[in-house]
Every structure is written in structure tokens, then in C-alpha cells.
């Protein structure tokens, strides 16, 4: 049973990591990155590392995608201002 959970979580991590690389829109990349963080947290839990899983859950699936979304938003606003200023 534990081997099946490990195999499923590894496949989920591989699939979401591949999706994160293939997606071109930065907003969608941030969302896929959040799902990747959740998949990694599940993998770490299956591997009996709950402290690492909690850290991954906080940083990898919440904080990092949020910072990416805020950065994309600010860059798009700055681009609009430069176009309007010309």
C-alpha cells in the first residue's frame, strides 16, 4: 500500500512539474506551481517528512505563487503606464 501511494505521488509530481514547464502564461504558471507545491507536500508526507511537507505547503504552494502573481501584476501595470506615457 505504501509503495502504491509513493508511486502515485511521484507521478503527480512529475505530471505537475511537466505542466509547469509547458505552460507559457505566467498567471497559469503560478497556479500550476501552486498545485506542484501541493503534490510535493503530499510526496513529503508519504515519505514521512511532515516538517518538510508543512514548509513546502506554506512556501511552495502559497507564498511563491502569490509573489509571482503580484510581480506579474506590477509588471503589466508598469507596461501599461509606459504605453500611455508615449
C-alpha positions as CSV (number, residue, x, y, z in Angstrom):
1,X,0.0,0.0,0.0
2,X,2.8,2.4,0.9
3,X,4.5,1.7,-2.4
4,X,1.3,2.5,-4.3
5,X,1.0,5.8,-2.5
6,X,4.6,6.6,-3.3
7,X,4.2,5.8,-6.9
8,X,1.0,7.8,-7.2
9,X,2.6,10.9,-5.6
10,X,5.7,10.6,-7.7
11,X,3.6,10.5,-10.8
12,X,1.6,13.5,-9.6
13,X,4.8,15.5,-9.0
14,X,6.2,14.5,-12.4
15,X,3.0,15.5,-14.2
16,X,2.6,18.8,-12.5
17,X,6.3,19.7,-12.9
18,X,5.9,18.9,-16.6
19,X,2.8,21.1,-16.8
20,X,4.6,23.9,-15.1
21,X,7.3,23.9,-17.7
22,X,4.9,23.6,-20.7
23,X,2.5,26.4,-19.7
24,X,3.5,29.7,-21.2
25,X,1.2,32.2,-19.5
26,X,2.8,33.5,-16.2
27,X,-0.5,33.5,-14.3
28,X,-1.3,29.9,-15.3
29,X,2.3,29.0,-14.4
30,X,1.8,30.4,-10.9
31,X,-1.4,28.3,-10.5
32,X,0.3,25.1,-11.7
33,X,3.3,25.9,-9.4
34,X,0.8,26.0,-6.6
35,X,-0.5,22.6,-7.5
36,X,3.1,21.3,-7.8
37,X,3.7,22.6,-4.2
38,X,0.7,20.6,-3.0
39,X,1.8,17.5,-4.8
40,X,5.3,17.8,-3.3
41,X,3.8,18.3,0.1
42,X,1.9,15.0,-0.3
43,X,5.0,13.3,-1.5
44,X,7.0,14.5,1.5
45,X,4.1,13.3,3.8
46,X,4.2,9.9,2.1
47,X,8.0,9.8,2.7
48,X,7.3,10.5,6.4
49,X,8.8,14.0,6.5
50,X,5.9,16.0,7.9
51,X,8.0,19.0,8.8
52,X,9.3,19.4,5.3
53,X,5.8,18.9,4.0
54,X,4.4,21.7,6.1
55,X,7.2,24.0,4.9
56,X,6.5,23.1,1.3
57,X,2.8,23.7,1.8
58,X,3.4,27.2,3.2
59,X,6.2,28.3,0.9
60,X,5.8,26.2,-2.3
61,X,2.0,26.2,-2.7
62,X,1.1,29.6,-1.1
63,X,3.9,32.2,-0.8
64,X,5.8,31.6,-4.0
65,X,2.8,31.6,-6.4
66,X,1.5,34.7,-4.6
67,X,4.7,36.6,-5.1
68,X,4.8,35.6,-8.8
69,X,1.2,36.8,-9.3
70,X,2.0,40.1,-7.6
71,X,5.1,40.5,-9.7
72,X,3.2,39.8,-13.0
73,X,0.5,42.2,-12.0
74,X,3.0,45.0,-11.2
75,X,4.9,44.4,-14.5
76,X,1.7,44.6,-16.5
77,X,0.7,47.8,-14.8
78,X,4.1,49.3,-15.5
79,X,3.9,48.3,-19.1
80,X,0.5,49.9,-19.5
81,X,1.8,53.2,-17.9
82,X,4.8,53.3,-20.3
83,X,2.4,52.7,-23.3
84,X,0.1,55.5,-22.1
85,X,3.0,57.9,-21.5
86,X,4.3,57.8,-25.0
